[in-house]
């Protein structure tokens, strides 16, 4: 993940600026819903996992 963030910061001044601000809000669980032709609605539950030794509060 750190390699990805490093690459994004190098390639995008906007990303680097926003990352520096670190205005991140997490939600413990969210549901993403998408509609697909021929399939219908697909709902996916997404969980947020925090690593206490690595994640900022």
SVG drawing of the C-alpha trace seen along z (x, -y; Angstrom):
<svg xmlns="http://www.w3.org/2000/svg" viewBox="-32 -20 39 31">
<polyline fill="none" stroke="black" stroke-width="0.4" points="0.0,0.0 2.8,-2.4 4.3,-1.8 1.0,-2.8 0.7,-5.9 4.3,-6.9 3.5,-6.4 0.3,-8.4 2.0,-11.3 4.8,-11.4 2.3,-11.4 -0.3,-13.8 0.2,-17.1 -3.5,-17.1 -3.2,-13.6 0.0,-14.7 -1.8,-17.9 -4.9,-16.0 -2.8,-13.2 -0.8,-15.8 -4.0,-17.2 -5.1,-13.7 -8.8,-14.6 -9.9,-11.0 -13.0,-9.8 -13.7,-6.1 -17.0,-4.3 -16.9,-0.9 -19.3,0.7 -20.7,-0.7 -22.8,1.0 -22.0,0.2 -24.9,1.0 -24.5,1.2 -27.0,2.0 -25.8,4.2 -27.7,4.8 -29.0,8.4 -28.1,9.0 -29.9,6.3 -28.8,4.8 -25.6,6.1 -24.9,5.0 -21.5,5.4 -20.8,4.8 -17.4,3.2 -15.8,3.4 -13.1,1.0 -10.2,2.7 -7.9,0.5 -4.4,1.4 -3.8,-0.3 0.0,-0.3 -0.2,-1.9 -3.4,-3.9 -4.0,-7.4 -6.9,-7.9"/>
</svg>
